[in-house]
């Protein structure tokens, strides 16, 4: 029995762990108290991550669908030969664009996989690459492209006086605003030094319970709330006038665009008081330092790009960026996250990249290709139709919008290859399922939380931290599994392709090692990887140039507060505000909507839970014990209106579909709302599977730039299931 350190890869937080290995198997995992970033923190998912490795249902040998439609084990070389042969036939007949790849959550933790998957698609000549980044928050990088990026980065949480979270429950989700690396400890310490926390959320979440000011709004109105706060700040002249004048453009356009969003008009639709809107705006604007960040729920509730643009505008109007001469919290260790110069960087494209997709007028954006359009790309016949799909570490049937259409698309493919350690709902439809090496069976480096800072504001390490982990254990005896990069390397060899990544040509005769690929991936790191390896608990690597540099004289670029596309969308939202006091008094969203005698009319919102991570891990005993199904949380007042008891089985219906779920009374949920985890899929209990994707209509209501359909704040009917 030995103990060593490790990097958890259950989610994006990648916490530092201390693991116990016995007879070549990890038997225990806890937070590493000696890790200088996480300070011993770990969650229940991470503490049970090692159970994946020895799970009796793990895919240890390739599976192929036989003539009877059943998945049967076959030898690894035969599986790779069969996939390569079929892929070559499809490319020859229909061109490389007929091949697509979807990289899900579990594909994000291995840099070698990132490199070789891209190299494989490059060698094929296919641009059809989709990721989970465009399922819930693609508005973040798109808005950053429209607004502009600040070279010295945002002000750090460590010295913030105020933090505003819009639909972010960081203490559970490990995402946004509060650093996600032992967030409870960081929030506690910040509150002790005087930080004020503002939370906008229809639930009294774990994070909202700690708030100094909680706006428990109706879901789907975060854009109006942010616009109203900007209106208050600009009307009362609370903005950072010097920063706005010296570093931005378009302030007058923004001022005019937010003018219709008075606190009184917005209060009528958002279901909060005008007084609380004004108080939140003043508290945020009058603080010395801080940030506002938005989470998953409001991003999925319509107008995701506009929401994130207003988040950036609110930060910029209040000057929440590091200035020349101030410390840059983390310029980067493995990657250079920021230039370190206090200036608006040269603009980067936000959307409109070529080639465009064939459907909905959509194309690639700064977040990538819109995953919500992949189903249409499969179902729409004609030149360029997607006929083969690789799914790596994801579960589209559970996470894609409109589950019925997603199933139809996946079943129509000529070739579906799923790389996953379990037979997921999507894998059950596959022609081939390949089990990968993963987790503690592969080396790791803490790259994700550095690279993610280009994705959104106040996300990622705020200290110059890095950690390396070698491979700790081998797969179970007799397993035929490869790391996901090896799968695509071997397919490339069988198809006669030459793989290359950013100028690095792979030797197709002599396979590289994962360690060699990692070395190349971080070859330009500020701290050499060999030095990082000397610190098994991870380490903080101080930056020799910690202060932001001043911009050059005559620097031409400015942060954009008046982007025409965003202001046009804002004008559309303003047009739906009540026009006068009479309309405000009669607004249907100020109180409960009308209910049928046997059903509730509610708004469905997404949520995060400690024991739930989308569709992953529900079969693990410790997690299944905590949450074996996906509850529908409803305020007791709503439930009592139609006699729904706690624990009742209910049907939830939308315009797109219906699911059954177990209802729980939850006083923390605002009346008029039903709250459920997104992406959940318990395939062994269809009555309680309750995948909310079934309820998403992806054909009529989507964000025009990213294609993201409304996946939260969905109107649904909840009623008892009879005959149970």
KOLMAR-120346 format. One record per residue (C-alpha): x, y, z; residue in one letter. Coordinates in steps of 0.1 Angstrom, whole numbers, plus 5000, padded with zeros to 4 digits. Layout:
N
XYZA;...
//
This chain:
724
500050005000X;501450344990X;500150704991X;500850964964X;499351284950X;497151314920X;494951544899X;491251474900X;489651474865X;485951434874X;485251794865X;486952114853X;488052214889X;490851944887X;491451944925X;494651824940X;494151474957X;496051234979X;495350884968X;496050544983X;497150264960X;496949894970X;497949604948X;497949834918X;494549984924X;493550324938X;491450234969X;490950584985X;491050944975X;490851264996X;491851624992X;495551694994X;495951925025X;499452015013X;498252144980X;498852524980X;495852594957X;493152364970X;494252335007X;492751985011X;489452054993X;487751774974X;484051704966X;482151384969X;482551314931X;486251354933X;486551134964X;484850854945X;486450914911X;488750614915X;485650384915X;485350444878X;488550244872X;487349924888X;483649954879X;482349614868X;480449784840X;483549964826X;484249914789X;487449714790X;487249564755X;485849724723X;482249664715X;480749634680X;477049624670X;476249294654X;473549214628X;470949174655X;471649524669X;473549394700X;476849524712X;479349244713X;483049244724X;485649214697X;489449244696X;490949594696X;492849554663X;489649434646X;487749724659X;490249974647X;490549804613X;486749814610X;486350174619X;489250284596X;487850084567X;484250224571X;485550574576X;487650564544X;484650444524X;482450734537X;485150994530X;485650854495X;481950854488X;480951184505X;484051384512X;485751464545X;483051704557X;480851394562X;482951314593X;482351504625X;483651484660X;482051584693X;484351624723X;482451614756X;483351694792X;485551394798X;487651464767X;489051784781X;491551664806X;494251514784X;496351754763X;497651474742X;494051394732X;493451754723X;496451754700X;495951424682X;492151454677X;492751794661X;495651654640X;493351364629X;490551594617X;493151824600X;494551524581X;491051414571X;490351774560X;487151804580X;486152124598X;483251954616X;484451974652X;481952034680X;482552054717X;480652084750X;481852444751X;478952544729X;476152364748X;475752594778X;477852914777X;479152994742X;478153354748X;481253414770X;483953404743X;481653554716X;480853844739X;484553884747X;485253914710X;482654184706X;483654374737X;487354324736X;489854164759X;491854354786X;495554264784X;496254274822X;493154074831X;490254124855X;490754244891X;491253944914X;488853804939X;491653804965X;491454184969X;487854244958X;485354444978X;482354314959X;481454004939X;478253974919X;477153634907X;474253604882X;472953254882X;476153104894X;476252874924X;480052854927X;480052664960X;478552364941X;479352414904X;482952524909X;482352784882X;482453164881X;483253464902X;484553294934X;487753094925X;486652734921X;489552594941X;488152544976X;485552814970X;483952795004X;487252875021X;487953154997X;484453305002X;484753275040X;488053455041X;486853725017X;483753795038X;485953825069X;487954095052X;484754275042X;483754155007X;480054214998X;478353934979X;475454004955X;473653704941X;470953704913X;469253364913X;465653224914X;466852984940X;468253034975X;471352844965X;474152734987X;475953044975X;472953274978X;472653185015X;475953365020X;474953675001X;474654025015X;472054094988X;470053834970X;467753914941X;465453614939X;464253694904X;462053514879X;464253314855X;464953444820X;465153814829X;468853854838X;469454064807X;466854314819X;468254314854X;471854384842X;470654654818X;468654824847X;471754814869X;473754984841X;471055234837X;471255324874X;475055344874X;475055574843X;472155784854X;473655844889X;477155894874X;478655614894X;480855484866X;484555504865X;484555814843X;488355824838X;488655464827X;485555494804X;486955804788X;490455674783X;489955304774X;486455254759X;484355344729X;480555354725X;479455474760X;476755704747X;475255424726X;475155204757X;473655484777X;470855524753X;470255154749X;469855094787X;467755404793X;464355214788X;465354974815X;464255164845X;464254974878X;460455004880X;459854864845X;462354574850X;460954494885X;457554434869X;458854154847X;461754014868X;459753974899X;462054164923X;461654514938X;462954824921X;464654914954X;466754594953X;467854654917X;469055004927X;470754874958X;472554604938X;473754864912X;474955104939X;476654834960X;478554704930X;479555044915X;480655214947X;482954934957X;486654984951X;487354654933X;485454344922X;483754164894X;480454034881X;480153694865X;477253494850X;476753124853X;475252844832X;471452894839X;471053244826X;473353164796X;470852894786X;467753104792X;467953304759X;470153594748X;473253424761X;475653644741X;473853964751X;473853854788X;477653804787X;478154134768X;476254324795X;478354144822X;481554274805X;479954614800X;479154634837X;482654544847X;484154794822X;481855084831X;483055034867X;486654994857X;487154634870X;490354574852X;493954564864X;495754894857X;499354974849X;501554924879X;499154694897X;499854324902X;498654084875X;497153794895X;498253524871X;499953584838X;500353214834X;502652924842X;502052664814X;500552924790X;500653294787X;497153394796X;497553764794X;499954004777X;500354174810X;499854514794X;497054734807X;495254804775X;492454684753X;494054414731X;493754404693X;490254284684X;489653924676X;486753794655X;483653694675X;481653514648X;481153484610X;484053254605X;484053044573X;483052794561X;479452844573X;477252554584X;474452434560X;471652504585X;469952794603X;472453044588X;474952954616X;478752924614X;481752904636X;482153154665X;484853224690X;483352944710X;483552694682X;480952534659X;477452554674X;476852204688X;473052274687X;473252264649X;474951914647X;471651724648X;470451924618X;473751874600X;473151494604X;469451494595X;469551744565X;470351554533X;472551684505X;476151764499X;478151784531X;475651584552X;477351444583X;477351064581X;479950964606X;480451094641X;483051034668X;481851104703X;484751134728X;483951164765X;480451294760X;476851184760X;474851374733X;471651184738X;471551324774X;472951664768X;471951774734X;468651974730X;465451794719X;466251444729X;463851284704X;465551454674X;468951384688X;468151014690X;466751014654X;469951174642X;472350944661X;470350634649X;470550754612X;474350774611X;476350534589X;479050524615X;478850624652X;481950564673X;481850634710X;484950664732X;483750624767X;484550424799X;480950334802X;478150224779X;476350554781X;472950634766X;474750744734X;476950444734X;473950214734X;473250354698X;476850324686X;478350094659X;481550084680X;482350164716X;485950194726X;486950204762X;489850444770X;492550464795X;491650754817X;492050924850X;494850794871X;495950564843X;497350854824X;499751144832X;498151484837X;499051844840X;496952134853X;496552304819X;492752334818X;492352604844X;494952814826X;493552774792X;490052834803X;490653204811X;490453274773X;486853134775X;485353364801X;485953634828X;487053544863X;487453174855X;490652984861X;493553004885X;494053344900X;497553244913X;500453124891X;499852754901X;500752434883X;500852064890X;501951744872X;500951394879X;502551084864X;500450774855X;499750604888X;498050274879X;497550044849X;494149934836X;492749604849X;494449294837X;493449184803X;491949514793X;492149634757X;492050004761X;493950294747X;494350664756X;491950854734X;494951014715X;496250664707X;492850574692X;493050854666X;496750794660X;496150434652X;493150524629X;495450774612X;498050504606X;495550264592X;494150524568X;497650634557X;497250984571X;500151204583X;499151374616X;500651704626X;499651954653X;500752324651X;503852254632X;504751934651X;504751634627X;504051304644X;506151004635X;503550764621X;505950464622X;507050504658X;504250604682X;505150884706X;504550854743X;501951054762X;504751214782X;506451334750X;503251484737X;502751664770X;506251804767X;505451944733X;502052084744X;503652304771X;506952364753X;506652744757X;505652734793X;507153004816X;508252734840X;509752424825X;507752104830X;510751934846X;510652204873X;506852154878X;507451784882X;509651844913X;506551964932X;504251664937X;501651874956X;501652144930X;503252484936X;502752854932X;505452984908X;505853354913X;506053564882X;509253764878X;507254044861X;504154064884X;503154414876X;500954524846X;502854734821X;501555064807X;500255064771X;502355224743X;501655584734X;499055604707X;497755254712X;494655254690X;492354984705X;489555034730X;487054814748X;483754834729X;480654934749X;478455004719X;478554704696X;475754744671X;474754384671X;474354374709X;472554714711X;470054594685X;469354284705X;468954494736X;466454714718X;464454404710X;464354314747X;463454664757X;460454644733X;458954374755X;459054584787X;455754714801X;455155064788X;453355224817X;452155184852X;448955004842X;450854744822X;453354704851X;450554634875X;449054374853X;452254204842X;451653824842X;455053754856X;454653954888X;452653664903X;451853304898X;450453224864X;447053064860X;447052694870X;444752424856X;442852234883X;445351944881X;448552104868X;451052374876X;452352624849X;455952684859X;459352784845X;461952514844X;465452614853X;468752424855X;470752364887X;473952194900X;474151944928X;477151804947X;476551444936X;475551514900X;477851604871X;475651594840X;475251234828X;478551114844X;478950884874X;475350814884X;476150434885X;478950484911X;477550354944X;478450654965X;476950904941X;473950684932X;473150654970X;473051034973X;471051104941X;469750794922X;467351014901X;466851364889X;464351534913X;461951814902X;462252074930X;459152284935X;458252534962X;455752374987X;453252654980X;453052564943X;452852184951X;450052234975X;447952424949X;447352094931X;447851854959X;451251724950X;452951554979X;456751534985X;457951224966X;455151214941X;455851094906X;454951384882X;454851434844X;456551744832X;455451864797X;456752134774X;456052214737X;458851974728X;458251674749X;457551524783X;459451344811X;458551184844X;460351284876X;460051254914X;458851584928X;460451724960X;459252024981X;461952284981X;461452615000X;464652744984X;463052744950X;461053054941X;457353004936X;456552974899X;459752774892X;460752404889X;464452334893X;466252024878X;469751924869X;470551954832X;472151664813X;471051394838X;470451054824X;469750734844X;469250494816X;468450194840X;465250374853X;463450544825X;460550644847X;462950864867X;465550944841X;464151294837X;466651424812X;465551794807X;466951784772X;463651614762X;461851934771X;464052164749X;462652294716X;465652354693X;463552434662X;461952764670X;463852954697X;467552984696X;470253254700X;471053394665X;474853394668X;475653074687X;472552874678X;472052784714X;468352704720X;466552804752X;467552524776X;466452694809X;463552924818X;461352694798X;457552704802X;456352364814X;453252194829X;453651974860X;450951734870X;450651404889X;451151074871X;447950884875X;447650504879X;450850464899X;
//
